Amino acid sequence: SLVSGPGRLPLMFALVAYLGGWVAGLGAVFGPLPYGFLWFMPLAWMLAHAIDRSVQTGGRARI
């Protein structure tokens, strides 16, 4: 859980990285960001996945 429990800070960082990937992707395609920001989308999602998997509290971390 993002509100309480162990690993909440890493899960918050994972959520921010995941949302940052969406912002970069949608902002580059439909918004004011240059297309060069599209490289950030898969990198942010890989980072979010790595952080999410690193929080092993009784199995897979759940947001």
PANUGU-199015 format. One line per 3 residues: number of its first residue (from 1); their letters; for each residue y, z, x of N, C-alpha, C. Coordinates in steps of 0.001 Angstrom, whole numbers. Each point is the difference from the previous one (the first is absolute). Layout:
<tibas>
NUM) a) Y:Z:X:Y:Z:X:Y:Z:X  ...
</tibas>
This chain:
<tibas>
1) slv) -1186:0:834:1186:0:-834:1246:0:876  1020:-705:-428:1249:-23:756:821:1262:-210  -287:750:-1052:795:1185:-311:-509:1220:743
4) sgp) -1303:164:66:-548:1174:666:-1287:-392:713  -478:905:799:-1263:-234:682:196:-432:1438  -1092:69:751:78:-398:1404:186:-1499:139
7) grl) 747:-382:990:202:-1413:270:1055:-668:-847  842:782:-660:982:-631:-891:1077:-758:759  419:490:1164:1026:-718:762:-507:-1345:525
10) plm) -1195:-60:595:-490:-1323:405:-170:-949:-1185  -423:527:-1150:-149:-863:-1172:1351:-504:-493  1036:822:136:1344:-457:-369:456:-1116:939
13) fal) -291:149:1297:352:-1054:953:-779:-1280:-296  -1258:142:-402:-795:-1174:-356:595:-699:-1214  423:766:-988:617:-590:-1188:1304:-703:346
16) vay) 802:610:859:1262:-623:417:-271:-1302:761  -1009:0:866:-338:-1221:739:-491:-1090:-948  -817:374:-972:-504:-972:-971:1151:-593:-817
19) lgg) 886:856:-492:1149:-491:-766:944:-818:875  136:384:1274:822:-781:922:-535:-1405:193  -1317:-130:3:-597:-1330:76:347:-844:-1214
22) wva) -48:602:-1174:379:-725:-1214:1470:-391:20  850:910:443:1439:-301:57:258:-1154:955  -657:23:1149:191:-1082:972:-499:-1327:-552
25) glg) -1164:14:-619:-560:-1241:-527:813:-570:-1145  292:828:-981:769:-485:-1148:1446:-295:370  557:801:901:1374:-243:436:147:-1291:777
28) avf) -1035:-377:738:62:-1252:762:-227:-1210:-896  -859:139:-987:-313:-1144:-857:1057:-194:-1087  399:1084:-649:905:-114:-1145:1394:557:246
31) gpl) 180:734:1083:1258:706:197:779:-468:1207  847:883:495:926:-367:1068:-566:76:1418  -1213:499:163:-543:145:1354:-453:-1349:549
34) pyg) 186:-234:1293:-486:-1257:588:-1533:-26:23  -557:-1213:70:-1454:-154:-19:-682:673:1183  742:307:1039:-572:695:1146:-530:1382:-346
37) flw) 452:565:-1109:-466:1323:-408:-1396:-31:-614  -533:-1181:-247:-1346:-83:-573:-1062:562:939  245:-22:1313:-969:560:945:-149:1505:-193
40) fmp) 1026:646:-575:-50:1447:-186:-997:403:-1087  -234:-886:-960:-866:343:-1129:-1421:364:430  -726:-859:721:-1358:396:391:-19:1150:1006
43) law) 1008:81:859:43:1120:950:182:1328:-722  885:24:-986:231:1229:-759:-1250:395:-775  -690:-989:-566:-1211:313:-752:-1123:471:906
46) mla) -107:-566:1198:-1011:486:945:309:1433:423  1278:294:228:395:1360:352:-322:959:-1142  328:-387:-1227:-287:852:-1154:-1504:243:-132
49) hai) -794:-1028:208:-1451:142:-88:-523:937:1090  512:-146:1208:-443:860:1104:371:1453:-256  1203:238:-496:415:1376:-297:-847:566:-1126
52) drs) -222:-794:-1040:-791:453:-1141:-1415:365:426  -597:-813:854:-1365:269:451:-68:1159:986  1110:308:663:-26:1093:974:1:1366:-673
55) vqt) 412:46:-1240:25:1263:-737:-1343:132:-704  -923:659:643:-1356:140:-530:-198:1424:-505  412:256:-1224:-170:1315:-593:-1098:-92:-1047
58) ggr) -1205:306:394:-1103:-64:-946:-346:-1406:-420  132:-946:884:-291:-1388:-337:1236:-856:122  26:-1088:-746:1121:-931:62:1245:650:-585
61) ari) 1125:-219:664:1270:529:-492:408:-757:-1256  502:723:-959:435:-613:-1253:1475:300:-214  733:-1033:-355:1431:190:-273:162:277:-1478
</tibas>
